[in-house]
Each structure stands twice: as structure tokens, then as C-alpha cells.
Amino acid sequence: MIEIVERDRCIGCDLCIDVCPTRVFDRGPDGIPVIARQVNCQTCFQCEAYCPTDALFVAPLVTAVAPGSRFHDVRELEESGQLGRYRRELGWGRGRSLGARTAVGPEYPD
């Protein structure tokens, strides 16, 4: 379930708002998306996958985590490599653009 929109990383591109199939996010008055309907989150990771700055964190759970959970500790998530992990696993890490060609690895050359 979506747990974090890290304001310091977010650039207000609205990709998370656009790709969310259940309309979890609203655009905040300052341009930063806010989690408006967390209960609607399907834990599909699309928002996290498309976020170009790794500002979102989707906990691998289908229910919201309790206050004080390690899944709310941005510093711990950064240090453990959890922020941006889903994008890296997809091959959409820093410096890569989205698309089928970026998914092709060395074992499948052009």
C-alpha cells in the first residue's frame, strides 16, 4: 500500500496521479501530490515505478502500516535502498527512459 510521498524528492510531474488506476492521489495546493484515498491503493506499484525521482514508497502490504512503522522512516528506506528499488528492479533506474527498449538486457542484444 502507498505510504510515502517524499516532498523533498518530488518534482510535481503528476505521473503518479496519471498512472494510478484507482485515483489514490490528489494534487496538493503546492503542486506536490498527496495520498488522498489510501484505502483505494491496490499495491500495484505503478506510481512507484513511474516516479522519476523515487519520491514514492509502496509498502509490500495490502493494508496501511501502523504509525511508527519502519515503512514510514524515509531515512531508513533511503539507507536500505528501498526508495527506488522497484524502478531499479524493472530496469527503470536513474538515467533510463521508460519503454520496452530499456527492458532489453545484455542477454537480448538489439
Secondary structure by P-SEA (a helix, b strand, c coil): cccccccccccccccccccccccccccccccccccccccccccccccccccccccccccccccccccccccccaaaaaaacccaaaaaaacccccccccccccccccccc
